Amino acid sequence: MLTNAPEHEPPDRPASPRQEELLDQLEAITQAEPFGQLAVGELAARLSCSRATLYALASSKEQLFLRVADRVLARIERVAAADGARPGRPTERLNAYLASVLAEIRKIGAPLVAEIRANAATRQRLVEFQRAIVHEIRMLVEAGIAS
């Protein structure tokens, strides 16, 4: 089970290609089953790597989950921002932005969103994500009013 440790431990350096591959696989695992129920040894076995390799990504299981959650939410923000920045009328851009956010959240699935909400550290990241989404929506609405 994940603890509710609120500290966020950013990686010291960018992930290597192998680490990116492992993070991709960890994302897939978190979308399919509760991360909190998996042991680090089990994750290492499923990813065909050592525990040390996973601890090179993050210093604890909780920090590993936070890294995966950060990555997922950051990707949603990037994809949605790109869709919302496309040329077009403000209403079209707002619709594209909202559709993108919803589509990306559907991809990660309700179980992962619930697990992110259940953990203090990832819940804080979710709040930051929600604030960023609201800010973007506000900016798009204001652009529509101004036009």
TORDREN-373871 format. One record per residue: x, y, z of N, C-alpha, C, O, CB in turn; residue number from 0. Coordinates in nm, 2 decimals, decimal comma. Glycine has a CB too. Example, Ala and Ser with C-alpha at 12.3 -4.5 7.8 and 13.67 -1.06 7.14 Angstrom:
<pts>
> 1,32 / -0,57 / 0,78 / 1,23 / -0,45 / 0,78 / 1,32 / -0,33 / 0,78 / 1,42 / -0,33 / 0,85 / 1,13 / -0,45 / 0,90 / 0
> 1,28 / -0,22 / 0,71 / 1,37 / -0,11 / 0,71 / 1,29 / 0,00 / 0,79 / 1,34 / 0,11 / 0,80 / 1,41 / -0,06 / 0,57 / 1
</pts>
This chain:
<pts>
> 0,08 / -0,12 / 0,00 / 0,00 / 0,00 / 0,00 / 0,09 / 0,12 / 0,00 / 0,19 / 0,13 / 0,07 / -0,10 / 0,00 / 0,12 / 0
> 0,05 / 0,22 / -0,07 / 0,12 / 0,35 / -0,08 / 0,10 / 0,43 / 0,05 / -0,02 / 0,43 / 0,10 / 0,08 / 0,43 / -0,20 / 1
> 0,20 / 0,50 / 0,10 / 0,18 / 0,59 / 0,21 / 0,13 / 0,72 / 0,15 / 0,13 / 0,74 / 0,03 / 0,31 / 0,60 / 0,29 / 2
> 0,10 / 0,81 / 0,24 / 0,06 / 0,94 / 0,19 / 0,17 / 1,05 / 0,22 / 0,14 / 1,16 / 0,25 / -0,07 / 0,98 / 0,27 / 3
> 0,29 / 1,01 / 0,19 / 0,41 / 1,10 / 0,21 / 0,39 / 1,22 / 0,11 / 0,38 / 1,19 / -0,01 / 0,54 / 1,03 / 0,19 / 4
> 0,39 / 1,34 / 0,15 / 0,36 / 1,45 / 0,06 / 0,48 / 1,50 / -0,01 / 0,47 / 1,58 / -0,11 / 0,31 / 1,56 / 0,14 / 5
> 0,60 / 1,46 / 0,02 / 0,72 / 1,51 / -0,05 / 0,73 / 1,47 / -0,19 / 0,69 / 1,35 / -0,23 / 0,85 / 1,47 / 0,02 / 6
> 0,77 / 1,56 / -0,28 / 0,78 / 1,53 / -0,42 / 0,93 / 1,53 / -0,44 / 1,00 / 1,63 / -0,41 / 0,71 / 1,63 / -0,51 / 7
> 0,98 / 1,43 / -0,51 / 1,12 / 1,41 / -0,53 / 1,14 / 1,42 / -0,68 / 1,13 / 1,31 / -0,75 / 1,18 / 1,28 / -0,47 / 8
> 1,18 / 1,53 / -0,74 / 1,20 / 1,54 / -0,88 / 1,32 / 1,46 / -0,92 / 1,42 / 1,45 / -0,84 / 1,21 / 1,68 / -0,93 / 9
> 1,33 / 1,41 / -1,04 / 1,45 / 1,33 / -1,08 / 1,57 / 1,43 / -1,10 / 1,55 / 1,55 / -1,13 / 1,42 / 1,26 / -1,22 / 10
> 1,69 / 1,38 / -1,07 / 1,81 / 1,46 / -1,07 / 1,84 / 1,50 / -1,22 / 1,89 / 1,61 / -1,24 / 1,92 / 1,39 / -1,01 / 11
> 1,81 / 1,41 / -1,31 / 1,85 / 1,43 / -1,45 / 1,74 / 1,37 / -1,54 / 1,66 / 1,29 / -1,49 / 1,99 / 1,37 / -1,48 / 12
> 1,74 / 1,40 / -1,67 / 1,65 / 1,34 / -1,76 / 1,66 / 1,19 / -1,76 / 1,77 / 1,14 / -1,74 / 1,66 / 1,40 / -1,90 / 13
> 1,55 / 1,12 / -1,79 / 1,55 / 0,98 / -1,79 / 1,63 / 0,93 / -1,92 / 1,62 / 1,00 / -2,03 / 1,41 / 0,92 / -1,79 / 14
> 1,70 / 0,82 / -1,91 / 1,76 / 0,76 / -2,02 / 1,66 / 0,69 / -2,11 / 1,54 / 0,68 / -2,06 / 1,87 / 0,66 / -1,98 / 15
> 1,69 / 0,66 / -2,23 / 1,59 / 0,58 / -2,31 / 1,54 / 0,46 / -2,24 / 1,42 / 0,43 / -2,26 / 1,65 / 0,54 / -2,45 / 16
> 1,62 / 0,38 / -2,17 / 1,57 / 0,26 / -2,10 / 1,48 / 0,30 / -1,99 / 1,38 / 0,24 / -1,97 / 1,69 / 0,18 / -2,05 / 17
> 1,51 / 0,41 / -1,92 / 1,42 / 0,46 / -1,81 / 1,29 / 0,51 / -1,87 / 1,19 / 0,48 / -1,81 / 1,49 / 0,57 / -1,73 / 18
> 1,29 / 0,57 / -1,98 / 1,17 / 0,62 / -2,04 / 1,08 / 0,49 / -2,08 / 0,96 / 0,50 / -2,06 / 1,20 / 0,70 / -2,17 / 19
> 1,15 / 0,39 / -2,13 / 1,08 / 0,27 / -2,16 / 1,01 / 0,21 / -2,04 / 0,90 / 0,16 / -2,04 / 1,17 / 0,17 / -2,23 / 20
> 1,09 / 0,20 / -1,93 / 1,04 / 0,15 / -1,80 / 0,92 / 0,24 / -1,75 / 0,82 / 0,18 / -1,70 / 1,15 / 0,15 / -1,69 / 21
> 0,93 / 0,37 / -1,76 / 0,82 / 0,46 / -1,72 / 0,70 / 0,43 / -1,81 / 0,58 / 0,43 / -1,76 / 0,86 / 0,60 / -1,73 / 22
> 0,72 / 0,41 / -1,94 / 0,60 / 0,38 / -2,03 / 0,53 / 0,25 / -1,98 / 0,41 / 0,24 / -1,97 / 0,65 / 0,36 / -2,17 / 23
> 0,62 / 0,15 / -1,94 / 0,56 / 0,02 / -1,90 / 0,49 / 0,04 / -1,76 / 0,39 / -0,02 / -1,74 / 0,67 / -0,08 / -1,89 / 24
> 0,55 / 0,12 / -1,67 / 0,49 / 0,14 / -1,55 / 0,35 / 0,22 / -1,56 / 0,26 / 0,19 / -1,49 / 0,58 / 0,23 / -1,46 / 25
> 0,34 / 0,31 / -1,66 / 0,22 / 0,37 / -1,69 / 0,11 / 0,27 / -1,73 / 0,00 / 0,27 / -1,68 / 0,23 / 0,48 / -1,80 / 26
> 0,15 / 0,18 / -1,81 / 0,06 / 0,08 / -1,86 / 0,01 / -0,01 / -1,74 / -0,11 / -0,04 / -1,73 / 0,12 / -0,01 / -1,97 / 27
> 0,10 / -0,04 / -1,65 / 0,07 / -0,12 / -1,53 / -0,03 / -0,04 / -1,45 / -0,13 / -0,10 / -1,40 / 0,19 / -0,16 / -1,45 / 28
> 0,00 / 0,09 / -1,42 / -0,09 / 0,16 / -1,34 / -0,23 / 0,18 / -1,39 / -0,33 / 0,20 / -1,32 / -0,03 / 0,30 / -1,31 / 29
> -0,24 / 0,18 / -1,53 / -0,37 / 0,19 / -1,59 / -0,45 / 0,06 / -1,58 / -0,57 / 0,06 / -1,59 / -0,36 / 0,23 / -1,73 / 30
> -0,38 / -0,05 / -1,56 / -0,44 / -0,18 / -1,56 / -0,48 / -0,24 / -1,42 / -0,57 / -0,31 / -1,41 / -0,36 / -0,28 / -1,63 / 31
> -0,40 / -0,19 / -1,32 / -0,42 / -0,25 / -1,19 / -0,37 / -0,15 / -1,08 / -0,29 / -0,06 / -1,11 / -0,35 / -0,38 / -1,17 / 32
> -0,42 / -0,16 / -0,96 / -0,38 / -0,07 / -0,85 / -0,23 / -0,08 / -0,82 / -0,18 / -0,19 / -0,78 / -0,46 / -0,10 / -0,72 / 33
> -0,16 / 0,03 / -0,84 / -0,01 / 0,03 / -0,82 / 0,02 / 0,00 / -0,67 / 0,12 / -0,06 / -0,64 / 0,04 / 0,17 / -0,86 / 34
> -0,07 / 0,05 / -0,58 / -0,05 / 0,03 / -0,44 / -0,04 / -0,11 / -0,39 / 0,01 / -0,14 / -0,28 / -0,15 / 0,11 / -0,36 / 35
> -0,10 / -0,20 / -0,47 / -0,10 / -0,34 / -0,43 / 0,02 / -0,42 / -0,49 / 0,03 / -0,54 / -0,46 / -0,23 / -0,40 / -0,48 / 36
> 0,10 / -0,35 / -0,56 / 0,22 / -0,42 / -0,62 / 0,34 / -0,39 / -0,54 / 0,37 / -0,28 / -0,50 / 0,24 / -0,38 / -0,77 / 37
> 0,42 / -0,50 / -0,52 / 0,55 / -0,48 / -0,45 / 0,66 / -0,44 / -0,56 / 0,65 / -0,47 / -0,67 / 0,59 / -0,61 / -0,38 / 38
> 0,76 / -0,37 / -0,51 / 0,87 / -0,33 / -0,60 / 0,93 / -0,45 / -0,66 / 0,97 / -0,44 / -0,78 / 0,97 / -0,25 / -0,52 / 39
> 0,95 / -0,56 / -0,59 / 1,01 / -0,68 / -0,65 / 0,92 / -0,73 / -0,76 / 0,98 / -0,78 / -0,87 / 1,03 / -0,79 / -0,54 / 40
> 0,79 / -0,73 / -0,74 / 0,70 / -0,78 / -0,85 / 0,71 / -0,69 / -0,97 / 0,71 / -0,73 / -1,08 / 0,56 / -0,78 / -0,80 / 41
> 0,71 / -0,56 / -0,95 / 0,73 / -0,46 / -1,06 / 0,86 / -0,49 / -1,13 / 0,86 / -0,49 / -1,26 / 0,73 / -0,32 / -1,01 / 42
> 0,97 / -0,51 / -1,06 / 1,10 / -0,53 / -1,13 / 1,09 / -0,66 / -1,21 / 1,14 / -0,66 / -1,32 / 1,21 / -0,54 / -1,02 / 43
> 1,03 / -0,76 / -1,16 / 1,02 / -0,89 / -1,23 / 0,94 / -0,87 / -1,36 / 0,97 / -0,92 / -1,47 / 0,96 / -1,00 / -1,15 / 44
> 0,83 / -0,80 / -1,35 / 0,74 / -0,78 / -1,47 / 0,81 / -0,69 / -1,57 / 0,78 / -0,70 / -1,69 / 0,61 / -0,71 / -1,42 / 45
> 0,89 / -0,60 / -1,52 / 0,96 / -0,51 / -1,62 / 1,10 / -0,56 / -1,66 / 1,17 / -0,50 / -1,74 / 0,98 / -0,37 / -1,55 / 46
> 1,13 / -0,68 / -1,62 / 1,26 / -0,74 / -1,65 / 1,38 / -0,65 / -1,62 / 1,47 / -0,63 / -1,70 / 1,26 / -0,78 / -1,80 / 47
> 1,37 / -0,60 / -1,50 / 1,48 / -0,52 / -1,45 / 1,50 / -0,55 / -1,30 / 1,43 / -0,62 / -1,24 / 1,45 / -0,36 / -1,47 / 48
> 1,61 / -0,49 / -1,24 / 1,63 / -0,51 / -1,10 / 1,56 / -0,40 / -1,02 / 1,51 / -0,30 / -1,07 / 1,78 / -0,50 / -1,07 / 49
> 1,55 / -0,43 / -0,89 / 1,49 / -0,33 / -0,80 / 1,58 / -0,20 / -0,80 / 1,53 / -0,09 / -0,80 / 1,48 / -0,38 / -0,65 / 50
> 1,71 / -0,22 / -0,81 / 1,80 / -0,11 / -0,81 / 1,77 / -0,02 / -0,93 / 1,78 / 0,10 / -0,93 / 1,95 / -0,16 / -0,82 / 51
> 1,73 / -0,08 / -1,05 / 1,70 / 0,00 / -1,16 / 1,57 / 0,09 / -1,13 / 1,57 / 0,20 / -1,17 / 1,67 / -0,09 / -1,29 / 52
> 1,48 / 0,03 / -1,07 / 1,36 / 0,11 / -1,03 / 1,39 / 0,22 / -0,93 / 1,34 / 0,33 / -0,94 / 1,25 / 0,01 / -0,97 / 53
> 1,48 / 0,18 / -0,83 / 1,52 / 0,28 / -0,73 / 1,61 / 0,39 / -0,80 / 1,62 / 0,50 / -0,74 / 1,59 / 0,22 / -0,62 / 54
> 1,66 / 0,37 / -0,91 / 1,73 / 0,47 / -0,99 / 1,63 / 0,57 / -1,04 / 1,67 / 0,69 / -1,07 / 1,82 / 0,41 / -1,10 / 55
> 1,51 / 0,53 / -1,07 / 1,40 / 0,62 / -1,12 / 1,35 / 0,70 / -1,00 / 1,31 / 0,82 / -1,02 / 1,29 / 0,54 / -1,18 / 56
> 1,34 / 0,64 / -0,88 / 1,28 / 0,71 / -0,77 / 1,33 / 0,64 / -0,64 / 1,35 / 0,52 / -0,65 / 1,12 / 0,72 / -0,78 / 57
> 1,34 / 0,71 / -0,53 / 1,40 / 0,65 / -0,41 / 1,30 / 0,56 / -0,33 / 1,35 / 0,49 / -0,24 / 1,44 / 0,76 / -0,32 / 58
> 1,18 / 0,56 / -0,37 / 1,08 / 0,47 / -0,30 / 0,97 / 0,44 / -0,39 / 0,95 / 0,50 / -0,50 / 1,03 / 0,54 / -0,17 / 59
> 0,89 / 0,34 / -0,35 / 0,77 / 0,31 / -0,43 / 0,68 / 0,42 / -0,44 / 0,62 / 0,45 / -0,55 / 0,70 / 0,18 / -0,37 / 60
> 0,66 / 0,50 / -0,34 / 0,57 / 0,61 / -0,34 / 0,62 / 0,72 / -0,44 / 0,54 / 0,78 / -0,51 / 0,55 / 0,67 / -0,20 / 61
> 0,75 / 0,74 / -0,44 / 0,81 / 0,84 / -0,53 / 0,80 / 0,79 / -0,67 / 0,79 / 0,87 / -0,77 / 0,95 / 0,87 / -0,49 / 62
> 0,81 / 0,66 / -0,69 / 0,79 / 0,60 / -0,82 / 0,65 / 0,63 / -0,88 / 0,63 / 0,66 / -0,99 / 0,82 / 0,45 / -0,82 / 63
> 0,55 / 0,61 / -0,79 / 0,41 / 0,63 / -0,83 / 0,39 / 0,78 / -0,86 / 0,33 / 0,82 / -0,96 / 0,31 / 0,59 / -0,72 / 64
> 0,45 / 0,87 / -0,78 / 0,44 / 1,01 / -0,80 / 0,51 / 1,05 / -0,94 / 0,45 / 1,13 / -1,01 / 0,51 / 1,09 / -0,69 / 65
> 0,62 / 0,99 / -0,97 / 0,68 / 1,01 / -1,10 / 0,59 / 0,97 / -1,21 / 0,58 / 1,04 / -1,31 / 0,82 / 0,94 / -1,11 / 66
> 0,53 / 0,86 / -1,20 / 0,44 / 0,81 / -1,31 / 0,32 / 0,90 / -1,32 / 0,28 / 0,94 / -1,43 / 0,40 / 0,66 / -1,28 / 67
> 0,26 / 0,94 / -1,20 / 0,15 / 1,03 / -1,21 / 0,18 / 1,17 / -1,26 / 0,11 / 1,22 / -1,35 / 0,09 / 1,05 / -1,06 / 68
> 0,30 / 1,22 / -1,23 / 0,35 / 1,35 / -1,28 / 0,36 / 1,34 / -1,43 / 0,31 / 1,43 / -1,51 / 0,49 / 1,39 / -1,22 / 69
> 0,41 / 1,23 / -1,48 / 0,44 / 1,21 / -1,62 / 0,30 / 1,20 / -1,70 / 0,29 / 1,27 / -1,80 / 0,52 / 1,08 / -1,65 / 70
> 0,21 / 1,13 / -1,64 / 0,08 / 1,12 / -1,70 / 0,00 / 1,25 / -1,71 / -0,05 / 1,29 / -1,82 / -0,01 / 1,01 / -1,63 / 71
> 0,00 / 1,32 / -1,60 / -0,07 / 1,45 / -1,60 / 0,00 / 1,56 / -1,68 / -0,07 / 1,64 / -1,75 / -0,08 / 1,50 / -1,45 / 72
> 0,13 / 1,56 / -1,68 / 0,21 / 1,65 / -1,77 / 0,18 / 1,62 / -1,92 / 0,16 / 1,72 / -2,00 / 0,36 / 1,64 / -1,74 / 73
> 0,17 / 1,50 / -1,95 / 0,14 / 1,46 / -2,09 / 0,00 / 1,51 / -2,13 / -0,02 / 1,57 / -2,24 / 0,15 / 1,31 / -2,12 / 74
> -0,10 / 1,50 / -2,04 / -0,24 / 1,55 / -2,07 / -0,23 / 1,70 / -2,09 / -0,29 / 1,75 / -2,18 / -0,33 / 1,51 / -1,95 / 75
> -0,16 / 1,77 / -2,00 / -0,15 / 1,91 / -2,02 / -0,09 / 1,95 / -2,15 / -0,13 / 2,04 / -2,22 / -0,06 / 1,97 / -1,90 / 76
> 0,02 / 1,88 / -2,19 / 0,09 / 1,91 / -2,32 / 0,00 / 1,89 / -2,44 / -0,01 / 1,97 / -2,53 / 0,22 / 1,83 / -2,33 / 77
> -0,07 / 1,77 / -2,44 / -0,15 / 1,74 / -2,55 / -0,27 / 1,83 / -2,56 / -0,30 / 1,88 / -2,67 / -0,20 / 1,59 / -2,54 / 78
> -0,33 / 1,86 / -2,45 / -0,45 / 1,95 / -2,45 / -0,40 / 2,10 / -2,49 / -0,47 / 2,16 / -2,57 / -0,51 / 1,96 / -2,31 / 79
> -0,29 / 2,14 / -2,44 / -0,24 / 2,28 / -2,47 / -0,22 / 2,29 / -2,62 / -0,25 / 2,39 / -2,68 / -0,12 / 2,31 / -2,39 / 80
> -0,16 / 2,18 / -2,68 / -0,13 / 2,19 / -2,82 / -0,26 / 2,19 / -2,90 / -0,27 / 2,26 / -3,00 / -0,05 / 2,06 / -2,86 / 81
> -0,36 / 2,11 / -2,86 / -0,49 / 2,11 / -2,93 / -0,56 / 2,25 / -2,91 / -0,62 / 2,29 / -3,01 / -0,58 / 2,00 / -2,88 / 82
> -0,55 / 2,31 / -2,80 / -0,61 / 2,44 / -2,77 / -0,54 / 2,55 / -2,84 / -0,60 / 2,66 / -2,85 / -0,62 / 2,46 / -2,62 / 83
> -0,42 / 2,53 / -2,88 / -0,34 / 2,64 / -2,95 / -0,35 / 2,64 / -3,10 / -0,30 / 2,72 / -3,17 / -0,20 / 2,63 / -2,91 / 84
> -0,42 / 2,54 / -3,15 / -0,44 / 2,53 / -3,30 / -0,51 / 2,66 / -3,35 / -0,59 / 2,72 / -3,28 / -0,51 / 2,41 / -3,34 / 85
> -0,48 / 2,70 / -3,47 / -0,56 / 2,81 / -3,53 / -0,71 / 2,79 / -3,53 / -0,75 / 2,67 / -3,55 / -0,50 / 2,84 / -3,67 / 86
> -0,78 / 2,89 / -3,51 / -0,93 / 2,88 / -3,52 / -0,99 / 2,98 / -3,43 / -0,92 / 3,05 / -3,36 / -0,97 / 2,74 / -3,48 / 87
> -1,12 / 2,98 / -3,44 / -1,20 / 3,07 / -3,35 / -1,18 / 3,03 / -3,20 / -1,16 / 2,91 / -3,18 / -1,35 / 3,08 / -3,39 / 88
> -1,19 / 3,12 / -3,11 / -1,18 / 3,08 / -2,97 / -1,27 / 2,97 / -2,93 / -1,23 / 2,88 / -2,85 / -1,20 / 3,20 / -2,88 / 89
> -1,39 / 2,97 / -2,98 / -1,48 / 2,86 / -2,94 / -1,43 / 2,72 / -2,99 / -1,45 / 2,62 / -2,92 / -1,63 / 2,88 / -2,99 / 90
> -1,38 / 2,72 / -3,11 / -1,32 / 2,60 / -3,17 / -1,20 / 2,55 / -3,09 / -1,18 / 2,43 / -3,06 / -1,28 / 2,62 / -3,31 / 91
> -1,12 / 2,65 / -3,05 / -1,00 / 2,62 / -2,97 / -1,04 / 2,56 / -2,83 / -0,98 / 2,47 / -2,78 / -0,91 / 2,74 / -2,95 / 92
> -1,14 / 2,62 / -2,77 / -1,19 / 2,58 / -2,64 / -1,25 / 2,44 / -2,65 / -1,22 / 2,35 / -2,57 / -1,30 / 2,67 / -2,58 / 93
> -1,33 / 2,41 / -2,75 / -1,38 / 2,28 / -2,77 / -1,27 / 2,18 / -2,79 / -1,28 / 2,07 / -2,74 / -1,48 / 2,28 / -2,89 / 94
> -1,17 / 2,21 / -2,87 / -1,06 / 2,12 / -2,90 / -0,98 / 2,09 / -2,77 / -0,95 / 1,98 / -2,74 / -0,96 / 2,18 / -3,00 / 95
> -0,96 / 2,19 / -2,69 / -0,89 / 2,18 / -2,56 / -0,97 / 2,09 / -2,47 / -0,91 / 1,99 / -2,41 / -0,87 / 2,32 / -2,49 / 96
> -1,10 / 2,11 / -2,45 / -1,18 / 2,03 / -2,36 / -1,19 / 1,89 / -2,41 / -1,18 / 1,79 / -2,33 / -1,32 / 2,09 / -2,34 / 97
> -1,21 / 1,87 / -2,54 / -1,22 / 1,74 / -2,59 / -1,09 / 1,66 / -2,57 / -1,09 / 1,54 / -2,54 / -1,25 / 1,74 / -2,74 / 98
> -0,98 / 1,73 / -2,58 / -0,85 / 1,67 / -2,56 / -0,83 / 1,62 / -2,42 / -0,78 / 1,51 / -2,39 / -0,74 / 1,76 / -2,61 / 99
> -0,86 / 1,71 / -2,33 / -0,85 / 1,68 / -2,18 / -0,93 / 1,56 / -2,15 / -0,88 / 1,46 / -2,09 / -0,89 / 1,80 / -2,10 / 100
> -1,05 / 1,56 / -2,19 / -1,14 / 1,45 / -2,16 / -1,10 / 1,32 / -2,23 / -1,10 / 1,21 / -2,16 / -1,29 / 1,48 / -2,21 / 101
> -1,05 / 1,32 / -2,35 / -1,00 / 1,20 / -2,42 / -0,88 / 1,14 / -2,35 / -0,87 / 1,02 / -2,33 / -0,97 / 1,23 / -2,57 / 102
> -0,79 / 1,23 / -2,31 / -0,67 / 1,18 / -2,24 / -0,70 / 1,13 / -2,10 / -0,64 / 1,03 / -2,06 / -0,57 / 1,30 / -2,23 / 103
> -0,79 / 1,19 / -2,03 / -0,83 / 1,13 / -1,90 / -0,90 / 1,00 / -1,92 / -0,88 / 0,91 / -1,84 / -0,92 / 1,23 / -1,83 / 104
> -0,98 / 0,99 / -2,02 / -1,04 / 0,86 / -2,04 / -0,94 / 0,75 / -2,07 / -0,96 / 0,63 / -2,03 / -1,14 / 0,86 / -2,16 / 105
> -0,83 / 0,79 / -2,14 / -0,73 / 0,69 / -2,17 / -0,66 / 0,63 / -2,05 / -0,63 / 0,51 / -2,04 / -0,62 / 0,75 / -2,26 / 106
> -0,64 / 0,72 / -1,95 / -0,57 / 0,67 / -1,83 / -0,66 / 0,59 / -1,74 / -0,62 / 0,51 / -1,66 / -0,51 / 0,78 / -1,75 / 107
> -0,79 / 0,62 / -1,75 / -0,89 / 0,54 / -1,68 / -0,92 / 0,59 / -1,54 / -0,84 / 0,65 / -1,47 / -0,85 / 0,40 / -1,67 / 108
> -1,05 / 0,56 / -1,50 / -1,10 / 0,60 / -1,37 / -1,02 / 0,53 / -1,25 / -1,00 / 0,60 / -1,15 / -1,24 / 0,56 / -1,35 / 109
> -0,97 / 0,41 / -1,26 / -0,90 / 0,35 / -1,15 / -0,77 / 0,43 / -1,12 / -0,74 / 0,45 / -1,00 / -0,87 / 0,20 / -1,18 / 110
> -0,70 / 0,47 / -1,22 / -0,57 / 0,54 / -1,20 / -0,60 / 0,68 / -1,14 / -0,53 / 0,72 / -1,05 / -0,49 / 0,55 / -1,33 / 111
> -0,71 / 0,74 / -1,19 / -0,74 / 0,87 / -1,13 / -0,78 / 0,86 / -0,99 / -0,74 / 0,94 / -0,90 / -0,86 / 0,94 / -1,22 / 112
> -0,85 / 0,75 / -0,95 / -0,89 / 0,73 / -0,81 / -0,77 / 0,70 / -0,73 / -0,76 / 0,75 / -0,61 / -0,99 / 0,61 / -0,81 / 113
> -0,67 / 0,63 / -0,78 / -0,55 / 0,60 / -0,70 / -0,47 / 0,73 / -0,68 / -0,41 / 0,75 / -0,58 / -0,47 / 0,50 / -0,77 / 114
> -0,47 / 0,82 / -0,78 / -0,40 / 0,95 / -0,77 / -0,47 / 1,03 / -0,66 / -0,40 / 1,09 / -0,58 / -0,40 / 1,02 / -0,91 / 115
> -0,60 / 1,03 / -0,66 / -0,67 / 1,11 / -0,56 / -0,65 / 1,05 / -0,42 / -0,65 / 1,13 / -0,32 / -0,82 / 1,10 / -0,59 / 116
> -0,63 / 0,92 / -0,41 / -0,62 / 0,86 / -0,28 / -0,48 / 0,88 / -0,21 / -0,47 / 0,86 / -0,09 / -0,64 / 0,71 / -0,29 / 117
> -0,38 / 0,93 / -0,28 / -0,25 / 0,95 / -0,22 / -0,22 / 1,10 / -0,21 / -0,25 / 1,17 / -0,30 / -0,14 / 0,88 / -0,31 / 118
> -0,18 / 1,14 / -0,09 / -0,16 / 1,28 / -0,06 / -0,06 / 1,35 / -0,16 / -0,09 / 1,46 / -0,21 / -0,10 / 1,30 / 0,08 / 119
> 0,05 / 1,29 / -0,19 / 0,14 / 1,35 / -0,28 / 0,09 / 1,36 / -0,43 / 0,10 / 1,47 / -0,49 / 0,27 / 1,27 / -0,29 / 120
> 0,03 / 1,26 / -0,47 / -0,03 / 1,26 / -0,61 / -0,16 / 1,34 / -0,61 / -0,19 / 1,40 / -0,71 / -0,05 / 1,12 / -0,66 / 121
> -0,23 / 1,34 / -0,50 / -0,35 / 1,43 / -0,50 / -0,31 / 1,57 / -0,51 / -0,38 / 1,65 / -0,58 / -0,43 / 1,40 / -0,36 / 122
> -0,20 / 1,62 / -0,45 / -0,16 / 1,75 / -0,46 / -0,12 / 1,78 / -0,61 / -0,15 / 1,89 / -0,66 / -0,03 / 1,78 / -0,37 / 123
> -0,06 / 1,69 / -0,67 / -0,02 / 1,71 / -0,81 / -0,15 / 1,71 / -0,90 / -0,16 / 1,79 / -0,99 / 0,07 / 1,59 / -0,87 / 124
> -0,25 / 1,64 / -0,86 / -0,38 / 1,64 / -0,93 / -0,45 / 1,78 / -0,91 / -0,50 / 1,83 / -1,01 / -0,48 / 1,53 / -0,88 / 125
> -0,44 / 1,84 / -0,80 / -0,49 / 1,97 / -0,77 / -0,42 / 2,07 / -0,86 / -0,49 / 2,16 / -0,92 / -0,48 / 2,01 / -0,62 / 126
> -0,29 / 2,06 / -0,87 / -0,21 / 2,15 / -0,95 / -0,25 / 2,14 / -1,10 / -0,27 / 2,23 / -1,17 / -0,06 / 2,12 / -0,94 / 127
> -0,27 / 2,01 / -1,14 / -0,32 / 1,98 / -1,28 / -0,46 / 2,05 / -1,30 / -0,48 / 2,11 / -1,41 / -0,33 / 1,83 / -1,30 / 128
> -0,55 / 2,03 / -1,21 / -0,68 / 2,09 / -1,22 / -0,68 / 2,24 / -1,23 / -0,75 / 2,30 / -1,31 / -0,77 / 2,04 / -1,11 / 129
> -0,59 / 2,30 / -1,15 / -0,57 / 2,45 / -1,16 / -0,52 / 2,49 / -1,30 / -0,57 / 2,59 / -1,35 / -0,48 / 2,49 / -1,05 / 130
> -0,43 / 2,42 / -1,35 / -0,37 / 2,45 / -1,48 / -0,48 / 2,44 / -1,59 / -0,49 / 2,52 / -1,68 / -0,25 / 2,36 / -1,52 / 131
> -0,56 / 2,34 / -1,58 / -0,67 / 2,32 / -1,67 / -0,77 / 2,43 / -1,66 / -0,81 / 2,49 / -1,77 / -0,75 / 2,18 / -1,65 / 132
> -0,81 / 2,47 / -1,54 / -0,90 / 2,58 / -1,52 / -0,84 / 2,71 / -1,58 / -0,91 / 2,79 / -1,64 / -0,94 / 2,60 / -1,37 / 133
> -0,71 / 2,73 / -1,55 / -0,65 / 2,85 / -1,61 / -0,65 / 2,86 / -1,76 / -0,69 / 2,96 / -1,82 / -0,50 / 2,86 / -1,56 / 134
> -0,62 / 2,75 / -1,82 / -0,63 / 2,74 / -1,97 / -0,77 / 2,77 / -2,02 / -0,79 / 2,84 / -2,12 / -0,58 / 2,60 / -2,02 / 135
> -0,87 / 2,71 / -1,96 / -1,01 / 2,73 / -2,00 / -1,04 / 2,88 / -1,98 / -1,10 / 2,94 / -2,07 / -1,11 / 2,64 / -1,91 / 136
> -1,00 / 2,94 / -1,87 / -1,03 / 3,08 / -1,85 / -0,96 / 3,16 / -1,96 / -1,03 / 3,26 / -2,01 / -0,98 / 3,12 / -1,71 / 137
> -0,84 / 3,13 / -1,99 / -0,77 / 3,21 / -2,10 / -0,84 / 3,20 / -2,23 / -0,86 / 3,29 / -2,30 / -0,62 / 3,16 / -2,11 / 138
> -0,89 / 3,08 / -2,26 / -0,96 / 3,06 / -2,39 / -1,09 / 3,13 / -2,39 / -1,13 / 3,19 / -2,49 / -0,98 / 2,91 / -2,42 / 139
> -1,16 / 3,13 / -2,28 / -1,29 / 3,20 / -2,27 / -1,27 / 3,35 / -2,28 / -1,34 / 3,42 / -2,35 / -1,36 / 3,17 / -2,13 / 140
> -1,17 / 3,40 / -2,21 / -1,13 / 3,54 / -2,22 / -1,10 / 3,58 / -2,36 / -1,13 / 3,69 / -2,41 / -1,02 / 3,58 / -2,13 / 141
> -1,03 / 3,50 / -2,43 / -0,99 / 3,52 / -2,58 / -1,12 / 3,53 / -2,66 / -1,13 / 3,61 / -2,75 / -0,89 / 3,42 / -2,63 / 142
> -1,21 / 3,44 / -2,63 / -1,34 / 3,45 / -2,70 / -1,42 / 3,57 / -2,67 / -1,48 / 3,63 / -2,76 / -1,42 / 3,33 / -2,67 / 143
> -1,42 / 3,62 / -2,55 / -1,49 / 3,74 / -2,52 / -1,42 / 3,86 / -2,58 / -1,49 / 3,95 / -2,63 / -1,49 / 3,76 / -2,36 / 144
> -1,29 / 3,86 / -2,59 / -1,22 / 3,97 / -2,65 / -1,23 / 3,98 / -2,80 / -1,21 / 4,09 / -2,86 / -1,07 / 3,96 / -2,61 / 145
> -1,27 / 3,87 / -2,86 / -1,27 / 3,87 / -3,01 / -1,40 / 3,92 / -3,07 / -1,42 / 3,93 / -3,19 / -1,24 / 3,73 / -3,06 / 146
</pts>
